[in-house]
Amino acid sequence: MKNAGVKTIVHESYYPRESSDYVAEQTGAKVVPIPIDVAPAMGAPDYFALIDLLLDRILQSEKGTG
């Protein structure tokens, strides 16, 4: 990951986060939690909002703002 310049770990919020956090600690990457399906409580009430949410979170992470 370090050699490839990977800075983001996309973590599906359904699963425990410990492994993602461990890898992030070892590599300096940032964990970005995302829903795996439509999730009104996370700001994704329909499929199109889900895609927007995924893109927004990944892009914010890459900019270092999210």
PDBQT receptor file of N, H, CA, C and O in Angstrom, charges set to zero:
ATOM      1  N   MET A   1       0.823  -1.185   0.000  1.00  0.00    +0.000 N 
ATOM      2  CA  MET A   1       0.000   0.000   0.000  1.00  0.00    +0.000 C 
ATOM      3  C   MET A   1       0.868   1.251   0.000  1.00  0.00    +0.000 C 
ATOM      4  O   MET A   1       0.591   2.210  -0.720  1.00  0.00    +0.000 OA
ATOM      5  N   LYS A   2       1.908   1.234   0.803  1.00  0.00    +0.000 N 
ATOM      6  H   LYS A   2       2.133   0.455   1.388  1.00  0.00    +0.000 HD
ATOM      7  CA  LYS A   2       2.780   2.414   0.865  1.00  0.00    +0.000 C 
ATOM      8  C   LYS A   2       3.450   2.653  -0.484  1.00  0.00    +0.000 C 
ATOM      9  O   LYS A   2       3.501   3.785  -0.965  1.00  0.00    +0.000 OA
ATOM     10  N   ASN A   3       3.964   1.585  -1.093  1.00  0.00    +0.000 N 
ATOM     11  H   ASN A   3       3.923   0.665  -0.703  1.00  0.00    +0.000 HD
ATOM     12  CA  ASN A   3       4.645   1.727  -2.382  1.00  0.00    +0.000 C 
ATOM     13  C   ASN A   3       3.708   2.202  -3.474  1.00  0.00    +0.000 C 
ATOM     14  O   ASN A   3       4.115   2.943  -4.368  1.00  0.00    +0.000 OA
ATOM     15  N   ALA A   4       2.449   1.778  -3.407  1.00  0.00    +0.000 N 
ATOM     16  H   ALA A   4       2.118   1.175  -2.681  1.00  0.00    +0.000 HD
ATOM     17  CA  ALA A   4       1.471   2.159  -4.429  1.00  0.00    +0.000 C 
ATOM     18  C   ALA A   4       0.831   3.515  -4.139  1.00  0.00    +0.000 C 
ATOM     19  O   ALA A   4       0.111   4.049  -4.983  1.00  0.00    +0.000 OA
ATOM     20  N   GLY A   5       1.084   4.077  -2.958  1.00  0.00    +0.000 N 
ATOM     21  H   GLY A   5       1.668   3.643  -2.272  1.00  0.00    +0.000 HD
ATOM     22  CA  GLY A   5       0.521   5.375  -2.612  1.00  0.00    +0.000 C 
ATOM     23  C   GLY A   5      -0.953   5.316  -2.233  1.00  0.00    +0.000 C 
ATOM     24  O   GLY A   5      -1.668   6.311  -2.363  1.00  0.00    +0.000 OA
ATOM     25  N   VAL A   6      -1.412   4.162  -1.765  1.00  0.00    +0.000 N 
ATOM     26  H   VAL A   6      -0.832   3.355  -1.659  1.00  0.00    +0.000 HD
ATOM     27  CA  VAL A   6      -2.814   4.026  -1.360  1.00  0.00    +0.000 C 
ATOM     28  C   VAL A   6      -3.035   4.818  -0.078  1.00  0.00    +0.000 C 
ATOM     29  O   VAL A   6      -2.319   4.634   0.907  1.00  0.00    +0.000 OA
ATOM     30  N   LYS A   7      -4.033   5.702  -0.095  1.00  0.00    +0.000 N 
ATOM     31  H   LYS A   7      -4.615   5.852  -0.895  1.00  0.00    +0.000 HD
ATOM     32  CA  LYS A   7      -4.289   6.557   1.053  1.00  0.00    +0.000 C 
ATOM     33  C   LYS A   7      -5.648   6.321   1.682  1.00  0.00    +0.000 C 
ATOM     34  O   LYS A   7      -5.948   6.892   2.731  1.00  0.00    +0.000 OA
ATOM     35  N   THR A   8      -6.476   5.491   1.062  1.00  0.00    +0.000 N 
ATOM     36  H   THR A   8      -6.232   5.028   0.210  1.00  0.00    +0.000 HD
ATOM     37  CA  THR A   8      -7.846   5.303   1.530  1.00  0.00    +0.000 C 
ATOM     38  C   THR A   8      -8.185   3.827   1.647  1.00  0.00    +0.000 C 
ATOM     39  O   THR A   8      -7.918   3.041   0.738  1.00  0.00    +0.000 OA
ATOM     40  N   ILE A   9      -8.780   3.460   2.783  1.00  0.00    +0.000 N 
ATOM     41  H   ILE A   9      -8.997   4.098   3.521  1.00  0.00    +0.000 HD
ATOM     42  CA  ILE A   9      -9.316   2.125   2.989  1.00  0.00    +0.000 C 
ATOM     43  C   ILE A   9     -10.825   2.287   3.056  1.00  0.00    +0.000 C 
ATOM     44  O   ILE A   9     -11.340   2.913   3.982  1.00  0.00    +0.000 OA
ATOM     45  N   VAL A  10     -11.534   1.736   2.093  1.00  0.00    +0.000 N 
ATOM     46  H   VAL A  10     -11.116   1.227   1.340  1.00  0.00    +0.000 HD
ATOM     47  CA  VAL A  10     -12.993   1.800   2.083  1.00  0.00    +0.000 C 
ATOM     48  C   VAL A  10     -13.499   0.662   2.955  1.00  0.00    +0.000 C 
ATOM     49  O   VAL A  10     -13.261  -0.513   2.674  1.00  0.00    +0.000 OA
ATOM     50  N   HIS A  11     -14.201   1.034   4.017  1.00  0.00    +0.000 N 
ATOM     51  H   HIS A  11     -14.394   1.988   4.245  1.00  0.00    +0.000 HD
ATOM     52  CA  HIS A  11     -14.663   0.054   5.000  1.00  0.00    +0.000 C 
ATOM     53  C   HIS A  11     -16.187  -0.004   4.993  1.00  0.00    +0.000 C 
ATOM     54  O   HIS A  11     -16.857   0.994   5.258  1.00  0.00    +0.000 OA
ATOM     55  N   GLU A  12     -16.726  -1.178   4.688  1.00  0.00    +0.000 N 
ATOM     56  H   GLU A  12     -16.182  -1.989   4.472  1.00  0.00    +0.000 HD
ATOM     57  CA  GLU A  12     -18.177  -1.357   4.715  1.00  0.00    +0.000 C 
ATOM     58  C   GLU A  12     -18.639  -1.352   6.167  1.00  0.00    +0.000 C 
ATOM     59  O   GLU A  12     -18.198  -2.176   6.968  1.00  0.00    +0.000 OA
ATOM     60  N   SER A  13     -19.525  -0.425   6.503  1.00  0.00    +0.000 N 
ATOM     61  H   SER A  13     -19.884   0.245   5.853  1.00  0.00    +0.000 HD
ATOM     62  CA  SER A  13     -19.906  -0.193   7.898  1.00  0.00    +0.000 C 
ATOM     63  C   SER A  13     -20.610  -1.372   8.557  1.00  0.00    +0.000 C 
ATOM     64  O   SER A  13     -20.771  -1.374   9.777  1.00  0.00    +0.000 OA
ATOM     65  N   TYR A  14     -21.022  -2.347   7.812  1.00  0.00    +0.000 N 
ATOM     66  H   TYR A  14     -20.890  -2.345   6.821  1.00  0.00    +0.000 HD
ATOM     67  CA  TYR A  14     -21.681  -3.532   8.350  1.00  0.00    +0.000 C 
ATOM     68  C   TYR A  14     -20.705  -4.401   9.158  1.00  0.00    +0.000 C 
ATOM     69  O   TYR A  14     -21.104  -5.084  10.101  1.00  0.00    +0.000 OA
ATOM     70  N   TYR A  15     -19.440  -4.364   8.780  1.00  0.00    +0.000 N 
ATOM     71  H   TYR A  15     -19.115  -3.809   8.014  1.00  0.00    +0.000 HD
ATOM     72  CA  TYR A  15     -18.442  -5.250   9.377  1.00  0.00    +0.000 C 
ATOM     73  C   TYR A  15     -17.673  -4.549  10.492  1.00  0.00    +0.000 C 
ATOM     74  O   TYR A  15     -17.595  -3.320  10.510  1.00  0.00    +0.000 OA
ATOM     75  N   PRO A  16     -17.097  -5.328  11.435  1.00  0.00    +0.000 N 
ATOM     76  CA  PRO A  16     -16.269  -4.724  12.483  1.00  0.00    +0.000 C 
ATOM     77  C   PRO A  16     -15.097  -3.950  11.862  1.00  0.00    +0.000 C 
ATOM     78  O   PRO A  16     -14.567  -4.335  10.819  1.00  0.00    +0.000 OA
ATOM     79  N   ARG A  17     -14.714  -2.884  12.504  1.00  0.00    +0.000 N 
ATOM     80  H   ARG A  17     -15.144  -2.571  13.351  1.00  0.00    +0.000 HD
ATOM     81  CA  ARG A  17     -13.729  -1.973  11.929  1.00  0.00    +0.000 C 
ATOM     82  C   ARG A  17     -12.287  -2.246  12.366  1.00  0.00    +0.000 C 
ATOM     83  O   ARG A  17     -11.369  -1.617  11.840  1.00  0.00    +0.000 OA
ATOM     84  N   GLU A  18     -12.067  -3.136  13.284  1.00  0.00    +0.000 N 
ATOM     85  H   GLU A  18     -12.813  -3.646  13.712  1.00  0.00    +0.000 HD
ATOM     86  CA  GLU A  18     -10.733  -3.334  13.853  1.00  0.00    +0.000 C 
ATOM     87  C   GLU A  18      -9.657  -3.607  12.801  1.00  0.00    +0.000 C 
ATOM     88  O   GLU A  18      -8.573  -3.028  12.861  1.00  0.00    +0.000 OA
ATOM     89  N   SER A  19      -9.947  -4.474  11.851  1.00  0.00    +0.000 N 
ATOM     90  H   SER A  19     -10.828  -4.945  11.803  1.00  0.00    +0.000 HD
ATOM     91  CA  SER A  19      -8.940  -4.817  10.836  1.00  0.00    +0.000 C 
ATOM     92  C   SER A  19      -8.603  -3.613   9.965  1.00  0.00    +0.000 C 
ATOM     93  O   SER A  19      -7.437  -3.370   9.653  1.00  0.00    +0.000 OA
ATOM     94  N   SER A  20      -9.619  -2.868   9.579  1.00  0.00    +0.000 N 
ATOM     95  H   SER A  20     -10.566  -3.065   9.832  1.00  0.00    +0.000 HD
ATOM     96  CA  SER A  20      -9.375  -1.673   8.763  1.00  0.00    +0.000 C 
ATOM     97  C   SER A  20      -8.531  -0.662   9.528  1.00  0.00    +0.000 C 
ATOM     98  O   SER A  20      -7.612  -0.064   8.968  1.00  0.00    +0.000 OA
ATOM     99  N   ASP A  21      -8.846  -0.470  10.820  1.00  0.00    +0.000 N 
ATOM    100  H   ASP A  21      -9.592  -0.956  11.275  1.00  0.00    +0.000 HD
ATOM    101  CA  ASP A  21      -8.074   0.463  11.641  1.00  0.00    +0.000 C 
ATOM    102  C   ASP A  21      -6.627   0.005  11.796  1.00  0.00    +0.000 C 
ATOM    103  O   ASP A  21      -5.707   0.823  11.780  1.00  0.00    +0.000 OA
ATOM    104  N   TYR A  22      -6.432  -1.295  11.944  1.00  0.00    +0.000 N 
ATOM    105  H   TYR A  22      -7.179  -1.959  11.957  1.00  0.00    +0.000 HD
ATOM    106  CA  TYR A  22      -5.075  -1.833  12.079  1.00  0.00    +0.000 C 
ATOM    107  C   TYR A  22      -4.256  -1.552  10.814  1.00  0.00    +0.000 C 
ATOM    108  O   TYR A  22      -3.124  -1.073  10.886  1.00  0.00    +0.000 OA
ATOM    109  N   VAL A  23      -4.840  -1.854   9.675  1.00  0.00    +0.000 N 
ATOM    110  H   VAL A  23      -5.759  -2.243   9.616  1.00  0.00    +0.000 HD
ATOM    111  CA  VAL A  23      -4.127  -1.614   8.417  1.00  0.00    +0.000 C 
ATOM    112  C   VAL A  23      -3.844  -0.116   8.257  1.00  0.00    +0.000 C 
ATOM    113  O   VAL A  23      -2.767   0.264   7.797  1.00  0.00    +0.000 OA
ATOM    114  N   ALA A  24      -4.782   0.712   8.626  1.00  0.00    +0.000 N 
ATOM    115  H   ALA A  24      -5.656   0.404   9.000  1.00  0.00    +0.000 HD
ATOM    116  CA  ALA A  24      -4.584   2.163   8.536  1.00  0.00    +0.000 C 
ATOM    117  C   ALA A  24      -3.425   2.612   9.424  1.00  0.00    +0.000 C 
ATOM    118  O   ALA A  24      -2.604   3.431   9.012  1.00  0.00    +0.000 OA
ATOM    119  N   GLU A  25      -3.360   2.076  10.641  1.00  0.00    +0.000 N 
ATOM    120  H   GLU A  25      -4.027   1.411  10.976  1.00  0.00    +0.000 HD
ATOM    121  CA  GLU A  25      -2.262   2.426  11.552  1.00  0.00    +0.000 C 
ATOM    122  C   GLU A  25      -0.909   2.018  10.983  1.00  0.00    +0.000 C 
ATOM    123  O   GLU A  25       0.077   2.737  11.145  1.00  0.00    +0.000 OA
ATOM    124  N   GLN A  26      -0.858   0.872  10.321  1.00  0.00    +0.000 N 
ATOM    125  H   GLN A  26      -1.659   0.288  10.189  1.00  0.00    +0.000 HD
ATOM    126  CA  GLN A  26       0.402   0.350   9.791  1.00  0.00    +0.000 C 
ATOM    127  C   GLN A  26       0.847   1.056   8.517  1.00  0.00    +0.000 C 
ATOM    128  O   GLN A  26       2.036   1.065   8.197  1.00  0.00    +0.000 OA
ATOM    129  N   THR A  27      -0.097   1.649   7.789  1.00  0.00    +0.000 N 
ATOM    130  H   THR A  27      -1.062   1.641   8.049  1.00  0.00    +0.000 HD
ATOM    131  CA  THR A  27       0.228   2.205   6.473  1.00  0.00    +0.000 C 
ATOM    132  C   THR A  27       0.051   3.713   6.353  1.00  0.00    +0.000 C 
ATOM    133  O   THR A  27       0.533   4.321   5.397  1.00  0.00    +0.000 OA
ATOM    134  N   GLY A  28      -0.642   4.324   7.320  1.00  0.00    +0.000 N 
ATOM    135  H   GLY A  28      -1.034   3.830   8.096  1.00  0.00    +0.000 HD
ATOM    136  CA  GLY A  28      -0.899   5.759   7.224  1.00  0.00    +0.000 C 
ATOM    137  C   GLY A  28      -2.112   6.090   6.377  1.00  0.00    +0.000 C 
ATOM    138  O   GLY A  28      -2.381   7.263   6.115  1.00  0.00    +0.000 OA
ATOM    139  N   ALA A  29      -2.844   5.084   5.947  1.00  0.00    +0.000 N 
ATOM    140  H   ALA A  29      -2.626   4.132   6.159  1.00  0.00    +0.000 HD
ATOM    141  CA  ALA A  29      -4.054   5.330   5.155  1.00  0.00    +0.000 C 
ATOM    142  C   ALA A  29      -5.186   5.765   6.074  1.00  0.00    +0.000 C 
ATOM    143  O   ALA A  29      -5.104   5.626   7.295  1.00  0.00    +0.000 OA
ATOM    144  N   LYS A  30      -6.234   6.289   5.472  1.00  0.00    +0.000 N 
ATOM    145  H   LYS A  30      -6.301   6.403   4.480  1.00  0.00    +0.000 HD
ATOM    146  CA  LYS A  30      -7.407   6.737   6.219  1.00  0.00    +0.000 C 
ATOM    147  C   LYS A  30      -8.563   5.771   5.960  1.00  0.00    +0.000 C 
ATOM    148  O   LYS A  30      -8.792   5.356   4.823  1.00  0.00    +0.000 OA
ATOM    149  N   VAL A  31      -9.290   5.417   7.023  1.00  0.00    +0.000 N 
ATOM    150  H   VAL A  31      -9.104   5.754   7.946  1.00  0.00    +0.000 HD
ATOM    151  CA  VAL A  31     -10.449   4.541   6.898  1.00  0.00    +0.000 C 
ATOM    152  C   VAL A  31     -11.675   5.396   6.573  1.00  0.00    +0.000 C 
ATOM    153  O   VAL A  31     -11.966   6.376   7.259  1.00  0.00    +0.000 OA
ATOM    154  N   VAL A  32     -12.385   5.006   5.514  1.00  0.00    +0.000 N 
ATOM    155  H   VAL A  32     -12.148   4.210   4.957  1.00  0.00    +0.000 HD
ATOM    156  CA  VAL A  32     -13.603   5.702   5.115  1.00  0.00    +0.000 C 
ATOM    157  C   VAL A  32     -14.771   4.721   5.239  1.00  0.00    +0.000 C 
ATOM    158  O   VAL A  32     -14.929   3.836   4.399  1.00  0.00    +0.000 OA
ATOM    159  N   PRO A  33     -15.600   4.879   6.302  1.00  0.00    +0.000 N 
ATOM    160  CA  PRO A  33     -16.742   3.983   6.450  1.00  0.00    +0.000 C 
ATOM    161  C   PRO A  33     -17.843   4.320   5.456  1.00  0.00    +0.000 C 
ATOM    162  O   PRO A  33     -18.172   5.488   5.250  1.00  0.00    +0.000 OA
ATOM    163  N   ILE A  34     -18.402   3.296   4.848  1.00  0.00    +0.000 N 
ATOM    164  H   ILE A  34     -18.134   2.347   5.015  1.00  0.00    +0.000 HD
ATOM    165  CA  ILE A  34     -19.482   3.487   3.877  1.00  0.00    +0.000 C 
ATOM    166  C   ILE A  34     -20.576   2.452   4.134  1.00  0.00    +0.000 C 
ATOM    167  O   ILE A  34     -20.291   1.353   4.609  1.00  0.00    +0.000 OA
ATOM    168  N   PRO A  35     -21.816   2.794   3.826  1.00  0.00    +0.000 N 
ATOM    169  CA  PRO A  35     -22.867   1.779   3.915  1.00  0.00    +0.000 C 
ATOM    170  C   PRO A  35     -22.745   0.806   2.745  1.00  0.00    +0.000 C 
ATOM    171  O   PRO A  35     -22.229   1.166   1.687  1.00  0.00    +0.000 OA
ATOM    172  N   ILE A  36     -23.218  -0.423   2.935  1.00  0.00    +0.000 N 
ATOM    173  H   ILE A  36     -23.637  -0.715   3.794  1.00  0.00    +0.000 HD
ATOM    174  CA  ILE A  36     -23.154  -1.406   1.854  1.00  0.00    +0.000 C 
ATOM    175  C   ILE A  36     -24.443  -1.455   1.050  1.00  0.00    +0.000 C 
ATOM    176  O   ILE A  36     -24.533  -2.150   0.038  1.00  0.00    +0.000 OA
ATOM    177  N   ASP A  37     -25.437  -0.710   1.513  1.00  0.00    +0.000 N 
ATOM    178  H   ASP A  37     -25.363  -0.145   2.335  1.00  0.00    +0.000 HD
ATOM    179  CA  ASP A  37     -26.740  -0.699   0.854  1.00  0.00    +0.000 C 
ATOM    180  C   ASP A  37     -27.409   0.632   1.165  1.00  0.00    +0.000 C 
ATOM    181  O   ASP A  37     -26.864   1.447   1.909  1.00  0.00    +0.000 OA
ATOM    182  N   VAL A  38     -28.565   0.846   0.609  1.00  0.00    +0.000 N 
ATOM    183  H   VAL A  38     -29.007   0.183   0.004  1.00  0.00    +0.000 HD
ATOM    184  CA  VAL A  38     -29.338   2.039   0.902  1.00  0.00    +0.000 C 
ATOM    185  C   VAL A  38     -29.464   2.145   2.421  1.00  0.00    +0.000 C 
ATOM    186  O   VAL A  38     -29.859   1.188   3.087  1.00  0.00    +0.000 OA
ATOM    187  N   ALA A  39     -29.121   3.322   2.964  1.00  0.00    +0.000 N 
ATOM    188  H   ALA A  39     -28.800   4.100   2.423  1.00  0.00    +0.000 HD
ATOM    189  CA  ALA A  39     -29.104   3.502   4.415  1.00  0.00    +0.000 C 
ATOM    190  C   ALA A  39     -29.565   4.914   4.760  1.00  0.00    +0.000 C 
ATOM    191  O   ALA A  39     -28.744   5.826   4.848  1.00  0.00    +0.000 OA
ATOM    192  N   PRO A  40     -30.859   5.105   4.956  1.00  0.00    +0.000 N 
ATOM    193  CA  PRO A  40     -31.363   6.441   5.263  1.00  0.00    +0.000 C 
ATOM    194  C   PRO A  40     -30.669   7.087   6.467  1.00  0.00    +0.000 C 
ATOM    195  O   PRO A  40     -30.447   8.298   6.466  1.00  0.00    +0.000 OA
ATOM    196  N   ALA A  41     -30.325   6.308   7.487  1.00  0.00    +0.000 N 
ATOM    197  H   ALA A  41     -30.505   5.324   7.488  1.00  0.00    +0.000 HD
ATOM    198  CA  ALA A  41     -29.677   6.854   8.678  1.00  0.00    +0.000 C 
ATOM    199  C   ALA A  41     -28.271   7.393   8.382  1.00  0.00    +0.000 C 
ATOM    200  O   ALA A  41     -27.757   8.228   9.127  1.00  0.00    +0.000 OA
ATOM    201  N   MET A  42     -27.655   6.921   7.304  1.00  0.00    +0.000 N 
ATOM    202  H   MET A  42     -28.072   6.243   6.699  1.00  0.00    +0.000 HD
ATOM    203  CA  MET A  42     -26.318   7.386   6.938  1.00  0.00    +0.000 C 
ATOM    204  C   MET A  42     -26.361   8.406   5.798  1.00  0.00    +0.000 C 
ATOM    205  O   MET A  42     -25.317   8.794   5.273  1.00  0.00    +0.000 OA
ATOM    206  N   GLY A  43     -27.556   8.836   5.416  1.00  0.00    +0.000 N 
ATOM    207  H   GLY A  43     -28.404   8.521   5.842  1.00  0.00    +0.000 HD
ATOM    208  CA  GLY A  43     -27.678   9.841   4.369  1.00  0.00    +0.000 C 
ATOM    209  C   GLY A  43     -27.866   9.289   2.972  1.00  0.00    +0.000 C 
ATOM    210  O   GLY A  43     -27.653  10.001   1.991  1.00  0.00    +0.000 OA
ATOM    211  N   ALA A  44     -28.264   8.027   2.869  1.00  0.00    +0.000 N 
ATOM    212  H   ALA A  44     -28.437   7.449   3.667  1.00  0.00    +0.000 HD
ATOM    213  CA  ALA A  44     -28.459   7.410   1.555  1.00  0.00    +0.000 C 
ATOM    214  C   ALA A  44     -29.845   6.755   1.491  1.00  0.00    +0.000 C 
ATOM    215  O   ALA A  44     -29.955   5.535   1.607  1.00  0.00    +0.000 OA
ATOM    216  N   PRO A  45     -30.912   7.563   1.305  1.00  0.00    +0.000 N 
ATOM    217  CA  PRO A  45     -32.265   7.009   1.308  1.00  0.00    +0.000 C 
ATOM    218  C   PRO A  45     -32.640   6.218   0.062  1.00  0.00    +0.000 C 
ATOM    219  O   PRO A  45     -33.636   5.495   0.070  1.00  0.00    +0.000 OA
ATOM    220  N   ASP A  46     -31.857   6.342  -1.014  1.00  0.00    +0.000 N 
ATOM    221  H   ASP A  46     -31.047   6.929  -1.021  1.00  0.00    +0.000 HD
ATOM    222  CA  ASP A  46     -32.127   5.576  -2.227  1.00  0.00    +0.000 C 
ATOM    223  C   ASP A  46     -30.799   5.260  -2.918  1.00  0.00    +0.000 C 
ATOM    224  O   ASP A  46     -29.743   5.723  -2.487  1.00  0.00    +0.000 OA
ATOM    225  N   TYR A  47     -30.859   4.478  -3.980  1.00  0.00    +0.000 N 
ATOM    226  H   TYR A  47     -31.717   4.101  -4.330  1.00  0.00    +0.000 HD
ATOM    227  CA  TYR A  47     -29.646   4.017  -4.654  1.00  0.00    +0.000 C 
ATOM    228  C   TYR A  47     -28.796   5.173  -5.179  1.00  0.00    +0.000 C 
ATOM    229  O   TYR A  47     -27.572   5.150  -5.051  1.00  0.00    +0.000 OA
ATOM    230  N   PHE A  48     -29.428   6.172  -5.763  1.00  0.00    +0.000 N 
ATOM    231  H   PHE A  48     -30.422   6.192  -5.868  1.00  0.00    +0.000 HD
ATOM    232  CA  PHE A  48     -28.672   7.288  -6.322  1.00  0.00    +0.000 C 
ATOM    233  C   PHE A  48     -27.979   8.090  -5.221  1.00  0.00    +0.000 C 
ATOM    234  O   PHE A  48     -26.848   8.542  -5.394  1.00  0.00    +0.000 OA
ATOM    235  N   ALA A  49     -28.657   8.262  -4.099  1.00  0.00    +0.000 N 
ATOM    236  H   ALA A  49     -29.576   7.894  -3.958  1.00  0.00    +0.000 HD
ATOM    237  CA  ALA A  49     -28.038   8.943  -2.959  1.00  0.00    +0.000 C 
ATOM    238  C   ALA A  49     -26.886   8.112  -2.399  1.00  0.00    +0.000 C 
ATOM    239  O   ALA A  49     -25.886   8.666  -1.943  1.00  0.00    +0.000 OA
ATOM    240  N   LEU A  50     -27.020   6.786  -2.429  1.00  0.00    +0.000 N 
ATOM    241  H   LEU A  50     -27.833   6.335  -2.799  1.00  0.00    +0.000 HD
ATOM    242  CA  LEU A  50     -25.948   5.905  -1.972  1.00  0.00    +0.000 C 
ATOM    243  C   LEU A  50     -24.692   6.112  -2.816  1.00  0.00    +0.000 C 
ATOM    244  O   LEU A  50     -23.597   6.252  -2.271  1.00  0.00    +0.000 OA
ATOM    245  N   ILE A  51     -24.840   6.133  -4.119  1.00  0.00    +0.000 N 
ATOM    246  H   ILE A  51     -25.729   6.020  -4.562  1.00  0.00    +0.000 HD
ATOM    247  CA  ILE A  51     -23.685   6.342  -5.005  1.00  0.00    +0.000 C 
ATOM    248  C   ILE A  51     -23.066   7.711  -4.752  1.00  0.00    +0.000 C 
ATOM    249  O   ILE A  51     -21.843   7.834  -4.690  1.00  0.00    +0.000 OA
ATOM    250  N   ASP A  52     -23.896   8.740  -4.606  1.00  0.00    +0.000 N 
ATOM    251  H   ASP A  52     -24.889   8.640  -4.656  1.00  0.00    +0.000 HD
ATOM    252  CA  ASP A  52     -23.384  10.085  -4.297  1.00  0.00    +0.000 C 
ATOM    253  C   ASP A  52     -22.612  10.086  -2.980  1.00  0.00    +0.000 C 
ATOM    254  O   ASP A  52     -21.545  10.690  -2.880  1.00  0.00    +0.000 OA
ATOM    255  N   LEU A  53     -23.156   9.407  -1.973  1.00  0.00    +0.000 N 
ATOM    256  H   LEU A  53     -24.024   8.916  -2.055  1.00  0.00    +0.000 HD
ATOM    257  CA  LEU A  53     -22.501   9.340  -0.668  1.00  0.00    +0.000 C 
ATOM    258  C   LEU A  53     -21.143   8.648  -0.774  1.00  0.00    +0.000 C 
ATOM    259  O   LEU A  53     -20.155   9.127  -0.217  1.00  0.00    +0.000 OA
ATOM    260  N   LEU A  54     -21.092   7.530  -1.483  1.00  0.00    +0.000 N 
ATOM    261  H   LEU A  54     -21.894   7.141  -1.936  1.00  0.00    +0.000 HD
ATOM    262  CA  LEU A  54     -19.828   6.803  -1.655  1.00  0.00    +0.000 C 
ATOM    263  C   LEU A  54     -18.778   7.684  -2.317  1.00  0.00    +0.000 C 
ATOM    264  O   LEU A  54     -17.646   7.779  -1.844  1.00  0.00    +0.000 OA
ATOM    265  N   LEU A  55     -19.158   8.319  -3.401  1.00  0.00    +0.000 N 
ATOM    266  H   LEU A  55     -20.078   8.242  -3.785  1.00  0.00    +0.000 HD
ATOM    267  CA  LEU A  55     -18.212   9.182  -4.114  1.00  0.00    +0.000 C 
ATOM    268  C   LEU A  55     -17.767  10.354  -3.256  1.00  0.00    +0.000 C 
ATOM    269  O   LEU A  55     -16.580  10.675  -3.207  1.00  0.00    +0.000 OA
ATOM    270  N   ASP A  56     -18.713  10.993  -2.579  1.00  0.00    +0.000 N 
ATOM    271  H   ASP A  56     -19.677  10.732  -2.619  1.00  0.00    +0.000 HD
ATOM    272  CA  ASP A  56     -18.366  12.133  -1.731  1.00  0.00    +0.000 C 
ATOM    273  C   ASP A  56     -17.381  11.744  -0.642  1.00  0.00    +0.000 C 
ATOM    274  O   ASP A  56     -16.402  12.453  -0.410  1.00  0.00    +0.000 OA
ATOM    275  N   ARG A  57     -17.628  10.629   0.027  1.00  0.00    +0.000 N 
ATOM    276  H   ARG A  57     -18.424  10.053  -0.161  1.00  0.00    +0.000 HD
ATOM    277  CA  ARG A  57     -16.737  10.222   1.125  1.00  0.00    +0.000 C 
ATOM    278  C   ARG A  57     -15.347   9.871   0.624  1.00  0.00    +0.000 C 
ATOM    279  O   ARG A  57     -14.353  10.223   1.259  1.00  0.00    +0.000 OA
ATOM    280  N   ILE A  58     -15.267   9.191  -0.491  1.00  0.00    +0.000 N 
ATOM    281  H   ILE A  58     -16.075   8.905  -1.007  1.00  0.00    +0.000 HD
ATOM    282  CA  ILE A  58     -13.954   8.829  -1.037  1.00  0.00    +0.000 C 
ATOM    283  C   ILE A  58     -13.209  10.074  -1.501  1.00  0.00    +0.000 C 
ATOM    284  O   ILE A  58     -12.020  10.223  -1.217  1.00  0.00    +0.000 OA
ATOM    285  N   LEU A  59     -13.889  10.967  -2.209  1.00  0.00    +0.000 N 
ATOM    286  H   LEU A  59     -14.855  10.846  -2.439  1.00  0.00    +0.000 HD
ATOM    287  CA  LEU A  59     -13.238  12.186  -2.690  1.00  0.00    +0.000 C 
ATOM    288  C   LEU A  59     -12.810  13.086  -1.537  1.00  0.00    +0.000 C 
ATOM    289  O   LEU A  59     -11.735  13.682  -1.593  1.00  0.00    +0.000 OA
ATOM    290  N   GLN A  60     -13.626  13.197  -0.496  1.00  0.00    +0.000 N 
ATOM    291  H   GLN A  60     -14.500  12.712  -0.450  1.00  0.00    +0.000 HD
ATOM    292  CA  GLN A  60     -13.248  14.000   0.674  1.00  0.00    +0.000 C 
ATOM    293  C   GLN A  60     -12.016  13.411   1.349  1.00  0.00    +0.000 C 
ATOM    294  O   GLN A  60     -11.133  14.144   1.795  1.00  0.00    +0.000 OA
ATOM    295  N   SER A  61     -11.964  12.101   1.419  1.00  0.00    +0.000 N 
ATOM    296  H   SER A  61     -12.681  11.506   1.057  1.00  0.00    +0.000 HD
ATOM    297  CA  SER A  61     -10.813  11.450   2.029  1.00  0.00    +0.000 C 
ATOM    298  C   SER A  61      -9.545  11.730   1.234  1.00  0.00    +0.000 C 
ATOM    299  O   SER A  61      -8.495  12.016   1.809  1.00  0.00    +0.000 OA
ATOM    300  N   GLU A  62      -9.645  11.648  -0.073  1.00  0.00    +0.000 N 
ATOM    301  H   GLU A  62     -10.498  11.416  -0.541  1.00  0.00    +0.000 HD
ATOM    302  CA  GLU A  62      -8.480  11.893  -0.935  1.00  0.00    +0.000 C 
ATOM    303  C   GLU A  62      -7.996  13.341  -0.809  1.00  0.00    +0.000 C 
ATOM    304  O   GLU A  62      -6.803  13.610  -0.949  1.00  0.00    +0.000 OA
ATOM    305  N   LYS A  63      -8.909  14.262  -0.547  1.00  0.00    +0.000 N 
ATOM    306  H   LYS A  63      -9.878  14.043  -0.432  1.00  0.00    +0.000 HD
ATOM    307  CA  LYS A  63      -8.538  15.675  -0.356  1.00  0.00    +0.000 C 
ATOM    308  C   LYS A  63      -8.062  15.942   1.062  1.00  0.00    +0.000 C 
ATOM    309  O   LYS A  63      -7.492  16.993   1.355  1.00  0.00    +0.000 OA
ATOM    310  N   GLY A  64      -8.307  14.959   1.950  1.00  0.00    +0.000 N 
ATOM    311  H   GLY A  64      -8.770  14.105   1.712  1.00  0.00    +0.000 HD
ATOM    312  CA  GLY A  64      -7.909  15.124   3.342  1.00  0.00    +0.000 C 
ATOM    313  C   GLY A  64      -8.910  15.922   4.155  1.00  0.00    +0.000 C 
ATOM    314  O   GLY A  64      -8.568  16.457   5.209  1.00  0.00    +0.000 OA
ATOM    315  N   THR A  65     -10.165  16.009   3.669  1.00  0.00    +0.000 N 
ATOM    316  H   THR A  65     -10.444  15.574   2.812  1.00  0.00    +0.000 HD
ATOM    317  CA  THR A  65     -11.152  16.813   4.386  1.00  0.00    +0.000 C 
ATOM    318  C   THR A  65     -12.246  15.995   5.020  1.00  0.00    +0.000 C 
ATOM    319  O   THR A  65     -13.149  16.564   5.634  1.00  0.00    +0.000 OA
ATOM    320  N   GLY A  66     -12.205  14.665   4.897  1.00  0.00    +0.000 N 
ATOM    321  H   GLY A  66     -11.471  14.203   4.399  1.00  0.00    +0.000 HD
ATOM    322  CA  GLY A  66     -13.331  13.912   5.447  1.00  0.00    +0.000 C 
ATOM    323  C   GLY A  66     -12.987  12.762   6.273  1.00  0.00    +0.000 C 
ATOM    324  O   GLY A  66     -13.877  12.074   6.774  1.00  0.00    +0.000 OA
TER     325      GLY A  66
